[in-house]
Amino acid sequence: MPRYGQMRDGESILIFVSETFSERQRVKSDPGRNPKADEFPVMKLNWQKNFQTGIYDYSEMLSSFLGLAPAGGRAAGSLAKATFSRQEWCGHMFAQALFDPSRIRVSGASYFDGDADLTQSLEVRPNAMPEDALLFWARGMAPPFLQPGESQDVPFLTGLRSARDAHQPLAWSHINLSRNRTLQHIDVPAGEFDVEVYSAQLPNAKSYVFFVQKEMPHRILRWQFSSGEAAELVATDRIKYWELNAPGGEEVLRSLGLEPRAPRFSPEEDQ
């Protein structure tokens, strides 16, 4: 992926997990803590990126919460919330967008000049595609649900990460979403697959292309963005990752093609 005018190698981890959400708090609803009328199901995507930039590394996470049922005046398949955070040696930042029936409330804070305190309110547009919901759309979880060979122009909302990279507020534009008519066969580190190709094209030539497994569970096997960012699937699993936080869970991480963070110093070196 690009940073500071150069391409960087790194790891991108997509964690999809269903949760029960609180409409009032816009957080995961623990059992028995909120009335049933306040709860609705979501699909959460935690999208982590880690990459090195010379002496220091970047760590990013985009969390998006897609409603799986109507809630709070939103239709099923609509974003309820998105958050983004970034940490690196110069400083860190955080941004959040809450989607209400008629408004989108954006807030944030940052170490960096020009981004220090972010407050914004945007009107909701019907049938819109937020950038932070594109991965849900490519997997068939969010509208528009296109037939092979079909395309559609819809309103498009800048994503939290893109807005921070551009040092600009979130803004509306339009995007063309399309689903290729023909299948492709691709080879990635995770194996060989028949894929459908989903493309998103902005008027300014910015684009996103997703290669999605034809069969269930419609995993994203490759993506290519006009920024130069590209990724291929190394491994995937369906696991209760939150139960694997004890010593020994590192071996499951290795089965996904990842390595635990190496300790900086060993106890022997400290003595």
MARLUM-952776 format. One record per residue (C-alpha): y, z, x; residue in one letter; residue number from 0. Coordinates in steps of 0.001 Angstrom, whole numbers. Layout:
N
<node><north>Y</north><up>Z</up><east>X</east><resn>A</resn><resi>NUM</resi></node>
...
***
This chain:
271
<node><north>0</north><up>0</up><east>0</east><resn>M</resn><resi>0</resi></node>
<node><north>3586</north><up>-604</up><east>1182</east><resn>P</resn><resi>1</resi></node>
<node><north>5897</north><up>2115</up><east>2478</east><resn>R</resn><resi>2</resi></node>
<node><north>8937</north><up>1812</up><east>4758</east><resn>Y</resn><resi>3</resi></node>
<node><north>8480</north><up>-1950</up><east>4918</east><resn>G</resn><resi>4</resi></node>
<node><north>4918</north><up>-1831</up><east>6244</east><resn>Q</resn><resi>5</resi></node>
<node><north>1452</north><up>-1811</up><east>4696</east><resn>M</resn><resi>6</resi></node>
<node><north>-450</north><up>1478</up><east>4837</east><resn>R</resn><resi>7</resi></node>
<node><north>-4164</north><up>2193</up><east>4463</east><resn>D</resn><resi>8</resi></node>
<node><north>-5096</north><up>5150</up><east>2314</east><resn>G</resn><resi>9</resi></node>
<node><north>-7193</north><up>6570</up><east>-496</east><resn>E</resn><resi>10</resi></node>
<node><north>-6588</north><up>6190</up><east>-4212</east><resn>S</resn><resi>11</resi></node>
<node><north>-8564</north><up>8432</up><east>-6559</east><resn>I</resn><resi>12</resi></node>
<node><north>-8653</north><up>7904</up><east>-10329</east><resn>L</resn><resi>13</resi></node>
<node><north>-9840</north><up>10889</up><east>-12365</east><resn>I</resn><resi>14</resi></node>
<node><north>-10345</north><up>10177</up><east>-16079</east><resn>F</resn><resi>15</resi></node>
<node><north>-11220</north><up>13197</up><east>-18229</east><resn>V</resn><resi>16</resi></node>
<node><north>-10909</north><up>13931</up><east>-21952</east><resn>S</resn><resi>17</resi></node>
<node><north>-9101</north><up>17109</up><east>-22986</east><resn>E</resn><resi>18</resi></node>
<node><north>-7738</north><up>18917</up><east>-26004</east><resn>T</resn><resi>19</resi></node>
<node><north>-3926</north><up>18907</up><east>-25850</east><resn>F</resn><resi>20</resi></node>
<node><north>-1250</north><up>21105</up><east>-27386</east><resn>S</resn><resi>21</resi></node>
<node><north>1472</north><up>19095</up><east>-29121</east><resn>E</resn><resi>22</resi></node>
<node><north>3947</north><up>21976</up><east>-28935</east><resn>R</resn><resi>23</resi></node>
<node><north>3486</north><up>22694</up><east>-25229</east><resn>Q</resn><resi>24</resi></node>
<node><north>2232</north><up>19250</up><east>-24031</east><resn>R</resn><resi>25</resi></node>
<node><north>-397</north><up>20924</up><east>-21866</east><resn>V</resn><resi>26</resi></node>
<node><north>-4162</north><up>21386</up><east>-22041</east><resn>K</resn><resi>27</resi></node>
<node><north>-4987</north><up>23688</up><east>-24946</east><resn>S</resn><resi>28</resi></node>
<node><north>-7340</north><up>26509</up><east>-23967</east><resn>D</resn><resi>29</resi></node>
<node><north>-9870</north><up>27501</up><east>-26657</east><resn>P</resn><resi>30</resi></node>
<node><north>-8434</north><up>29877</up><east>-29227</east><resn>G</resn><resi>31</resi></node>
<node><north>-4889</north><up>29965</up><east>-27837</east><resn>R</resn><resi>32</resi></node>
<node><north>-3250</north><up>27470</up><east>-30198</east><resn>N</resn><resi>33</resi></node>
<node><north>-3636</north><up>26686</up><east>-33893</east><resn>P</resn><resi>34</resi></node>
<node><north>-5909</north><up>23745</up><east>-34683</east><resn>K</resn><resi>35</resi></node>
<node><north>-2995</north><up>21935</up><east>-36322</east><resn>A</resn><resi>36</resi></node>
<node><north>-1265</north><up>21905</up><east>-32921</east><resn>D</resn><resi>37</resi></node>
<node><north>-4207</north><up>20330</up><east>-31086</east><resn>E</resn><resi>38</resi></node>
<node><north>-5221</north><up>16708</up><east>-30555</east><resn>F</resn><resi>39</resi></node>
<node><north>-7548</north><up>14870</up><east>-28135</east><resn>P</resn><resi>40</resi></node>
<node><north>-6228</north><up>13018</up><east>-25094</east><resn>V</resn><resi>41</resi></node>
<node><north>-7605</north><up>11040</up><east>-22206</east><resn>M</resn><resi>42</resi></node>
<node><north>-6045</north><up>12354</up><east>-19004</east><resn>K</resn><resi>43</resi></node>
<node><north>-5698</north><up>10211</up><east>-15913</east><resn>L</resn><resi>44</resi></node>
<node><north>-4888</north><up>11926</up><east>-12628</east><resn>N</resn><resi>45</resi></node>
<node><north>-4127</north><up>9133</up><east>-10155</east><resn>W</resn><resi>46</resi></node>
<node><north>-3954</north><up>10474</up><east>-6620</east><resn>Q</resn><resi>47</resi></node>
<node><north>-2762</north><up>8514</up><east>-3596</east><resn>K</resn><resi>48</resi></node>
<node><north>-2880</north><up>9715</up><east>1</east><resn>N</resn><resi>49</resi></node>
<node><north>-1763</north><up>7631</up><east>2972</east><resn>F</resn><resi>50</resi></node>
<node><north>-342</north><up>8051</up><east>6451</east><resn>Q</resn><resi>51</resi></node>
<node><north>3154</north><up>6975</up><east>7528</east><resn>T</resn><resi>52</resi></node>
<node><north>3312</north><up>7442</up><east>11270</east><resn>G</resn><resi>53</resi></node>
<node><north>3494</north><up>11125</up><east>12151</east><resn>I</resn><resi>54</resi></node>
<node><north>3394</north><up>12355</up><east>8557</east><resn>Y</resn><resi>55</resi></node>
<node><north>1355</north><up>11695</up><east>5449</east><resn>D</resn><resi>56</resi></node>
<node><north>2210</north><up>11086</up><east>1804</east><resn>Y</resn><resi>57</resi></node>
<node><north>478</north><up>12774</up><east>-1126</east><resn>S</resn><resi>58</resi></node>
<node><north>1195</north><up>11541</up><east>-4651</east><resn>E</resn><resi>59</resi></node>
<node><north>-144</north><up>12212</up><east>-8132</east><resn>M</resn><resi>60</resi></node>
<node><north>614</north><up>10490</up><east>-11409</east><resn>L</resn><resi>61</resi></node>
<node><north>-770</north><up>12292</up><east>-14471</east><resn>S</resn><resi>62</resi></node>
<node><north>-792</north><up>10355</up><east>-17754</east><resn>S</resn><resi>63</resi></node>
<node><north>-1995</north><up>11676</up><east>-21109</east><resn>F</resn><resi>64</resi></node>
<node><north>-3045</north><up>9130</up><east>-23735</east><resn>L</resn><resi>65</resi></node>
<node><north>-3475</north><up>10331</up><east>-27320</east><resn>G</resn><resi>66</resi></node>
<node><north>-6911</north><up>9464</up><east>-28716</east><resn>L</resn><resi>67</resi></node>
<node><north>-5831</north><up>10309</up><east>-32265</east><resn>A</resn><resi>68</resi></node>
<node><north>-2510</north><up>10202</up><east>-34138</east><resn>P</resn><resi>69</resi></node>
<node><north>-363</north><up>13222</up><east>-33263</east><resn>A</resn><resi>70</resi></node>
<node><north>3281</north><up>14253</up><east>-33266</east><resn>G</resn><resi>71</resi></node>
<node><north>4349</north><up>11072</up><east>-35035</east><resn>G</resn><resi>72</resi></node>
<node><north>2676</north><up>8885</up><east>-32398</east><resn>R</resn><resi>73</resi></node>
<node><north>-158</north><up>6445</up><east>-33073</east><resn>A</resn><resi>74</resi></node>
<node><north>-3546</north><up>6737</up><east>-31395</east><resn>A</resn><resi>75</resi></node>
<node><north>-3470</north><up>4976</up><east>-28033</east><resn>G</resn><resi>76</resi></node>
<node><north>100</north><up>6094</up><east>-27269</east><resn>S</resn><resi>77</resi></node>
<node><north>1242</north><up>8127</up><east>-24291</east><resn>L</resn><resi>78</resi></node>
<node><north>2079</north><up>11741</up><east>-25079</east><resn>A</resn><resi>79</resi></node>
<node><north>3199</north><up>12709</up><east>-21580</east><resn>K</resn><resi>80</resi></node>
<node><north>3412</north><up>11497</up><east>-17986</east><resn>A</resn><resi>81</resi></node>
<node><north>4275</north><up>13394</up><east>-14804</east><resn>T</resn><resi>82</resi></node>
<node><north>4665</north><up>12309</up><east>-11193</east><resn>F</resn><resi>83</resi></node>
<node><north>4954</north><up>14280</up><east>-7970</east><resn>S</resn><resi>84</resi></node>
<node><north>5224</north><up>13337</up><east>-4303</east><resn>R</resn><resi>85</resi></node>
<node><north>5035</north><up>15473</up><east>-1171</east><resn>Q</resn><resi>86</resi></node>
<node><north>5814</north><up>14381</up><east>2382</east><resn>E</resn><resi>87</resi></node>
<node><north>7428</north><up>15905</up><east>5470</east><resn>W</resn><resi>88</resi></node>
<node><north>10994</north><up>15107</up><east>4423</east><resn>C</resn><resi>89</resi></node>
<node><north>10713</north><up>16840</up><east>1048</east><resn>G</resn><resi>90</resi></node>
<node><north>9131</north><up>16673</up><east>-2370</east><resn>H</resn><resi>91</resi></node>
<node><north>9986</north><up>15657</up><east>-5919</east><resn>M</resn><resi>92</resi></node>
<node><north>8725</north><up>15891</up><east>-9505</east><resn>F</resn><resi>93</resi></node>
<node><north>9423</north><up>13898</up><east>-12676</east><resn>A</resn><resi>94</resi></node>
<node><north>8214</north><up>14201</up><east>-16259</east><resn>Q</resn><resi>95</resi></node>
<node><north>8412</north><up>12084</up><east>-19416</east><resn>A</resn><resi>96</resi></node>
<node><north>7615</north><up>13487</up><east>-22865</east><resn>L</resn><resi>97</resi></node>
<node><north>7055</north><up>10940</up><east>-25650</east><resn>F</resn><resi>98</resi></node>
<node><north>8354</north><up>11968</up><east>-29078</east><resn>D</resn><resi>99</resi></node>
<node><north>8360</north><up>9852</up><east>-32274</east><resn>P</resn><resi>100</resi></node>
<node><north>11834</north><up>8397</up><east>-31683</east><resn>S</resn><resi>101</resi></node>
<node><north>12887</north><up>9527</up><east>-28181</east><resn>R</resn><resi>102</resi></node>
<node><north>11471</north><up>9797</up><east>-24668</east><resn>I</resn><resi>103</resi></node>
<node><north>12666</north><up>12884</up><east>-22810</east><resn>R</resn><resi>104</resi></node>
<node><north>12760</north><up>12498</up><east>-19031</east><resn>V</resn><resi>105</resi></node>
<node><north>13455</north><up>15281</up><east>-16569</east><resn>S</resn><resi>106</resi></node>
<node><north>12901</north><up>15967</up><east>-12910</east><resn>G</resn><resi>107</resi></node>
<node><north>14037</north><up>17497</up><east>-9658</east><resn>A</resn><resi>108</resi></node>
<node><north>14047</north><up>16265</up><east>-6079</east><resn>S</resn><resi>109</resi></node>
<node><north>15071</north><up>17188</up><east>-2566</east><resn>Y</resn><resi>110</resi></node>
<node><north>16661</north><up>13770</up><east>-2075</east><resn>F</resn><resi>111</resi></node>
<node><north>20318</north><up>12886</up><east>-2656</east><resn>D</resn><resi>112</resi></node>
<node><north>20818</north><up>10938</up><east>-5853</east><resn>G</resn><resi>113</resi></node>
<node><north>17591</north><up>12266</up><east>-7377</east><resn>D</resn><resi>114</resi></node>
<node><north>18379</north><up>15977</up><east>-7224</east><resn>A</resn><resi>115</resi></node>
<node><north>18463</north><up>16676</up><east>-10978</east><resn>D</resn><resi>116</resi></node>
<node><north>17163</north><up>14106</up><east>-13431</east><resn>L</resn><resi>117</resi></node>
<node><north>17828</north><up>14199</up><east>-17169</east><resn>T</resn><resi>118</resi></node>
<node><north>17463</north><up>11147</up><east>-19381</east><resn>Q</resn><resi>119</resi></node>
<node><north>16770</north><up>10235</up><east>-22994</east><resn>S</resn><resi>120</resi></node>
<node><north>15541</north><up>6833</up><east>-24133</east><resn>L</resn><resi>121</resi></node>
<node><north>14787</north><up>5424</up><east>-27537</east><resn>E</resn><resi>122</resi></node>
<node><north>11171</north><up>4647</up><east>-28400</east><resn>V</resn><resi>123</resi></node>
<node><north>10424</north><up>959</up><east>-28948</east><resn>R</resn><resi>124</resi></node>
<node><north>7528</north><up>-173</up><east>-31153</east><resn>P</resn><resi>125</resi></node>
<node><north>4401</north><up>-1708</up><east>-29599</east><resn>N</resn><resi>126</resi></node>
<node><north>5674</north><up>-859</up><east>-26114</east><resn>A</resn><resi>127</resi></node>
<node><north>3716</north><up>-686</up><east>-22865</east><resn>M</resn><resi>128</resi></node>
<node><north>4779</north><up>2080</up><east>-20461</east><resn>P</resn><resi>129</resi></node>
<node><north>3944</north><up>1245</up><east>-16863</east><resn>E</resn><resi>130</resi></node>
<node><north>2207</north><up>4622</up><east>-16638</east><resn>D</resn><resi>131</resi></node>
<node><north>-283</north><up>3488</up><east>-19325</east><resn>A</resn><resi>132</resi></node>
<node><north>-1338</north><up>189</up><east>-17702</east><resn>L</resn><resi>133</resi></node>
<node><north>-4633</north><up>1561</up><east>-16367</east><resn>L</resn><resi>134</resi></node>
<node><north>-5555</north><up>2794</up><east>-19858</east><resn>F</resn><resi>135</resi></node>
<node><north>-4723</north><up>-643</up><east>-21266</east><resn>W</resn><resi>136</resi></node>
<node><north>-6829</north><up>-2437</up><east>-18657</east><resn>A</resn><resi>137</resi></node>
<node><north>-9834</north><up>-262</up><east>-19604</east><resn>R</resn><resi>138</resi></node>
<node><north>-9429</north><up>-978</up><east>-23331</east><resn>G</resn><resi>139</resi></node>
<node><north>-8128</north><up>2464</up><east>-24284</east><resn>M</resn><resi>140</resi></node>
<node><north>-4555</north><up>1504</up><east>-25239</east><resn>A</resn><resi>141</resi></node>
<node><north>-3083</north><up>-1391</up><east>-27230</east><resn>P</resn><resi>142</resi></node>
<node><north>-2518</north><up>-4244</up><east>-27338</east><resn>P</resn><resi>143</resi></node>
<node><north>-6224</north><up>-5039</up><east>-27590</east><resn>F</resn><resi>144</resi></node>
<node><north>-6303</north><up>-8678</up><east>-26534</east><resn>L</resn><resi>145</resi></node>
<node><north>-9058</north><up>-11205</up><east>-27076</east><resn>Q</resn><resi>146</resi></node>
<node><north>-10236</north><up>-13351</up><east>-24114</east><resn>P</resn><resi>147</resi></node>
<node><north>-7592</north><up>-15986</up><east>-23435</east><resn>G</resn><resi>148</resi></node>
<node><north>-4927</north><up>-14138</up><east>-25424</east><resn>E</resn><resi>149</resi></node>
<node><north>-1532</north><up>-12951</up><east>-24165</east><resn>S</resn><resi>150</resi></node>
<node><north>1318</north><up>-10988</up><east>-25703</east><resn>Q</resn><resi>151</resi></node>
<node><north>4924</north><up>-10128</up><east>-24825</east><resn>D</resn><resi>152</resi></node>
<node><north>5803</north><up>-6482</up><east>-25444</east><resn>V</resn><resi>153</resi></node>
<node><north>8579</north><up>-4038</up><east>-24452</east><resn>P</resn><resi>154</resi></node>
<node><north>7941</north><up>-2443</up><east>-21059</east><resn>F</resn><resi>155</resi></node>
<node><north>9062</north><up>958</up><east>-19771</east><resn>L</resn><resi>156</resi></node>
<node><north>9477</north><up>1559</up><east>-16041</east><resn>T</resn><resi>157</resi></node>
<node><north>6974</north><up>4057</up><east>-14662</east><resn>G</resn><resi>158</resi></node>
<node><north>7950</north><up>7373</up><east>-13096</east><resn>L</resn><resi>159</resi></node>
<node><north>6810</north><up>6371</up><east>-9610</east><resn>R</resn><resi>160</resi></node>
<node><north>8566</north><up>2991</up><east>-9712</east><resn>S</resn><resi>161</resi></node>
<node><north>11787</north><up>4589</up><east>-10936</east><resn>A</resn><resi>162</resi></node>
<node><north>11787</north><up>7091</up><east>-8092</east><resn>R</resn><resi>163</resi></node>
<node><north>11041</north><up>4397</up><east>-5507</east><resn>D</resn><resi>164</resi></node>
<node><north>13994</north><up>2380</up><east>-6795</east><resn>A</resn><resi>165</resi></node>
<node><north>16218</north><up>5488</up><east>-7180</east><resn>H</resn><resi>166</resi></node>
<node><north>16977</north><up>4259</up><east>-10691</east><resn>Q</resn><resi>167</resi></node>
<node><north>16530</north><up>5780</up><east>-14160</east><resn>P</resn><resi>168</resi></node>
<node><north>13698</north><up>4633</up><east>-16386</east><resn>L</resn><resi>169</resi></node>
<node><north>14642</north><up>1415</up><east>-18189</east><resn>A</resn><resi>170</resi></node>
<node><north>13343</north><up>-962</up><east>-20827</east><resn>W</resn><resi>171</resi></node>
<node><north>12477</north><up>-4594</up><east>-20165</east><resn>S</resn><resi>172</resi></node>
<node><north>9713</north><up>-6928</up><east>-21350</east><resn>H</resn><resi>173</resi></node>
<node><north>6282</north><up>-7727</up><east>-19952</east><resn>I</resn><resi>174</resi></node>
<node><north>3647</north><up>-10375</up><east>-20642</east><resn>N</resn><resi>175</resi></node>
<node><north>142</north><up>-8943</up><east>-20952</east><resn>L</resn><resi>176</resi></node>
<node><north>-2834</north><up>-11282</up><east>-20742</east><resn>S</resn><resi>177</resi></node>
<node><north>-6630</north><up>-11234</up><east>-20679</east><resn>R</resn><resi>178</resi></node>
<node><north>-8321</north><up>-14119</up><east>-18898</east><resn>N</resn><resi>179</resi></node>
<node><north>-10596</north><up>-16330</up><east>-20937</east><resn>R</resn><resi>180</resi></node>
<node><north>-13294</north><up>-16665</up><east>-18263</east><resn>T</resn><resi>181</resi></node>
<node><north>-15257</north><up>-14046</up><east>-16361</east><resn>L</resn><resi>182</resi></node>
<node><north>-15278</north><up>-13704</up><east>-12587</east><resn>Q</resn><resi>183</resi></node>
<node><north>-17971</north><up>-12372</up><east>-10273</east><resn>H</resn><resi>184</resi></node>
<node><north>-16689</north><up>-10131</up><east>-7491</east><resn>I</resn><resi>185</resi></node>
<node><north>-18159</north><up>-8113</up><east>-4651</east><resn>D</resn><resi>186</resi></node>
<node><north>-16571</north><up>-4731</up><east>-3838</east><resn>V</resn><resi>187</resi></node>
<node><north>-17879</north><up>-1797</up><east>-1755</east><resn>P</resn><resi>188</resi></node>
<node><north>-19359</north><up>-272</up><east>-4943</east><resn>A</resn><resi>189</resi></node>
<node><north>-21434</north><up>-3430</up><east>-5617</east><resn>G</resn><resi>190</resi></node>
<node><north>-21341</north><up>-6829</up><east>-7338</east><resn>E</resn><resi>191</resi></node>
<node><north>-19998</north><up>-7115</up><east>-10874</east><resn>F</resn><resi>192</resi></node>
<node><north>-18983</north><up>-9526</up><east>-13597</east><resn>D</resn><resi>193</resi></node>
<node><north>-15363</north><up>-8744</up><east>-14375</east><resn>V</resn><resi>194</resi></node>
<node><north>-12618</north><up>-9533</up><east>-16823</east><resn>E</resn><resi>195</resi></node>
<node><north>-9140</north><up>-10024</up><east>-15385</east><resn>V</resn><resi>196</resi></node>
<node><north>-6171</north><up>-8340</up><east>-17064</east><resn>Y</resn><resi>197</resi></node>
<node><north>-2686</north><up>-9320</up><east>-15877</east><resn>S</resn><resi>198</resi></node>
<node><north>781</north><up>-7900</up><east>-16516</east><resn>A</resn><resi>199</resi></node>
<node><north>3759</north><up>-10067</up><east>-15525</east><resn>Q</resn><resi>200</resi></node>
<node><north>7423</north><up>-9011</up><east>-15569</east><resn>L</resn><resi>201</resi></node>
<node><north>10322</north><up>-11529</up><east>-15716</east><resn>P</resn><resi>202</resi></node>
<node><north>11452</north><up>-10444</up><east>-12213</east><resn>N</resn><resi>203</resi></node>
<node><north>8120</north><up>-11704</up><east>-10768</east><resn>A</resn><resi>204</resi></node>
<node><north>6715</north><up>-8189</up><east>-10405</east><resn>K</resn><resi>205</resi></node>
<node><north>3075</north><up>-8232</up><east>-11480</east><resn>S</resn><resi>206</resi></node>
<node><north>-99</north><up>-6177</up><east>-11794</east><resn>Y</resn><resi>207</resi></node>
<node><north>-3631</north><up>-7624</up><east>-11880</east><resn>V</resn><resi>208</resi></node>
<node><north>-6707</north><up>-5539</up><east>-12744</east><resn>F</resn><resi>209</resi></node>
<node><north>-10333</north><up>-6628</up><east>-12316</east><resn>F</resn><resi>210</resi></node>
<node><north>-12329</north><up>-4658</up><east>-14890</east><resn>V</resn><resi>211</resi></node>
<node><north>-16092</north><up>-4307</up><east>-15243</east><resn>Q</resn><resi>212</resi></node>
<node><north>-17227</north><up>-6383</up><east>-18225</east><resn>K</resn><resi>213</resi></node>
<node><north>-19850</north><up>-3866</up><east>-19317</east><resn>E</resn><resi>214</resi></node>
<node><north>-19248</north><up>-279</up><east>-20336</east><resn>M</resn><resi>215</resi></node>
<node><north>-17679</north><up>1936</up><east>-19052</east><resn>P</resn><resi>216</resi></node>
<node><north>-15221</north><up>-852</up><east>-18063</east><resn>H</resn><resi>217</resi></node>
<node><north>-14446</north><up>597</up><east>-14656</east><resn>R</resn><resi>218</resi></node>
<node><north>-11498</north><up>-755</up><east>-12694</east><resn>I</resn><resi>219</resi></node>
<node><north>-13105</north><up>-2440</up><east>-9698</east><resn>L</resn><resi>220</resi></node>
<node><north>-10065</north><up>-3944</up><east>-7994</east><resn>R</resn><resi>221</resi></node>
<node><north>-6306</north><up>-4187</up><east>-8429</east><resn>W</resn><resi>222</resi></node>
<node><north>-3646</north><up>-6332</up><east>-6817</east><resn>Q</resn><resi>223</resi></node>
<node><north>70</north><up>-5757</up><east>-7297</east><resn>F</resn><resi>224</resi></node>
<node><north>2933</north><up>-8046</up><east>-6312</east><resn>S</resn><resi>225</resi></node>
<node><north>4259</north><up>-5240</up><east>-4078</east><resn>S</resn><resi>226</resi></node>
<node><north>1307</north><up>-5926</up><east>-1780</east><resn>G</resn><resi>227</resi></node>
<node><north>-674</north><up>-2906</up><east>-2920</east><resn>E</resn><resi>228</resi></node>
<node><north>-4378</north><up>-3658</up><east>-3304</east><resn>A</resn><resi>229</resi></node>
<node><north>-7492</north><up>-1538</up><east>-3822</east><resn>A</resn><resi>230</resi></node>
<node><north>-11247</north><up>-1915</up><east>-4286</east><resn>E</resn><resi>231</resi></node>
<node><north>-13737</north><up>512</up><east>-5775</east><resn>L</resn><resi>232</resi></node>
<node><north>-15803</north><up>2341</up><east>-3174</east><resn>V</resn><resi>233</resi></node>
<node><north>-17763</north><up>4672</up><east>-5468</east><resn>A</resn><resi>234</resi></node>
<node><north>-17640</north><up>6374</up><east>-8831</east><resn>T</resn><resi>235</resi></node>
<node><north>-19503</north><up>9113</up><east>-10678</east><resn>D</resn><resi>236</resi></node>
<node><north>-19423</north><up>11001</up><east>-13970</east><resn>R</resn><resi>237</resi></node>
<node><north>-19372</north><up>14663</up><east>-13002</east><resn>I</resn><resi>238</resi></node>
<node><north>-17868</north><up>18008</up><east>-13993</east><resn>K</resn><resi>239</resi></node>
<node><north>-15733</north><up>18029</up><east>-10851</east><resn>Y</resn><resi>240</resi></node>
<node><north>-13950</north><up>21258</up><east>-11846</east><resn>W</resn><resi>241</resi></node>
<node><north>-17253</north><up>23110</up><east>-11424</east><resn>E</resn><resi>242</resi></node>
<node><north>-17706</north><up>21866</up><east>-7838</east><resn>L</resn><resi>243</resi></node>
<node><north>-15068</north><up>24022</up><east>-6144</east><resn>N</resn><resi>244</resi></node>
<node><north>-17468</north><up>26325</up><east>-4273</east><resn>A</resn><resi>245</resi></node>
<node><north>-18708</north><up>25778</up><east>-712</east><resn>P</resn><resi>246</resi></node>
<node><north>-21156</north><up>22874</up><east>-817</east><resn>G</resn><resi>247</resi></node>
<node><north>-19091</north><up>20787</up><east>-3225</east><resn>G</resn><resi>248</resi></node>
<node><north>-17942</north><up>18806</up><east>-203</east><resn>E</resn><resi>249</resi></node>
<node><north>-21271</north><up>16959</up><east>-191</east><resn>E</resn><resi>250</resi></node>
<node><north>-20483</north><up>15488</up><east>-3611</east><resn>V</resn><resi>251</resi></node>
<node><north>-17176</north><up>14306</up><east>-2178</east><resn>L</resn><resi>252</resi></node>
<node><north>-19075</north><up>12492</up><east>577</east><resn>R</resn><resi>253</resi></node>
<node><north>-21252</north><up>10788</up><east>-2037</east><resn>S</resn><resi>254</resi></node>
<node><north>-18036</north><up>9217</up><east>-3325</east><resn>L</resn><resi>255</resi></node>
<node><north>-17255</north><up>7799</up><east>101</east><resn>G</resn><resi>256</resi></node>
<node><north>-14630</north><up>10445</up><east>873</east><resn>L</resn><resi>257</resi></node>
<node><north>-14470</north><up>13059</up><east>3593</east><resn>E</resn><resi>258</resi></node>
<node><north>-13212</north><up>16650</up><east>3252</east><resn>P</resn><resi>259</resi></node>
<node><north>-10000</north><up>17470</up><east>5076</east><resn>R</resn><resi>260</resi></node>
<node><north>-10845</north><up>18443</up><east>8644</east><resn>A</resn><resi>261</resi></node>
<node><north>-9689</north><up>21925</up><east>9703</east><resn>P</resn><resi>262</resi></node>
<node><north>-6800</north><up>21879</up><east>12163</east><resn>R</resn><resi>263</resi></node>
<node><north>-8236</north><up>24736</up><east>14181</east><resn>F</resn><resi>264</resi></node>
<node><north>-11646</north><up>26360</up><east>14381</east><resn>S</resn><resi>265</resi></node>
<node><north>-12124</north><up>30161</up><east>14453</east><resn>P</resn><resi>266</resi></node>
<node><north>-13378</north><up>29847</up><east>18053</east><resn>E</resn><resi>267</resi></node>
<node><north>-10144</north><up>28221</up><east>19133</east><resn>E</resn><resi>268</resi></node>
<node><north>-8122</north><up>31060</up><east>17555</east><resn>D</resn><resi>269</resi></node>
<node><north>-9902</north><up>33740</up><east>19570</east><resn>Q</resn><resi>270</resi></node>
***
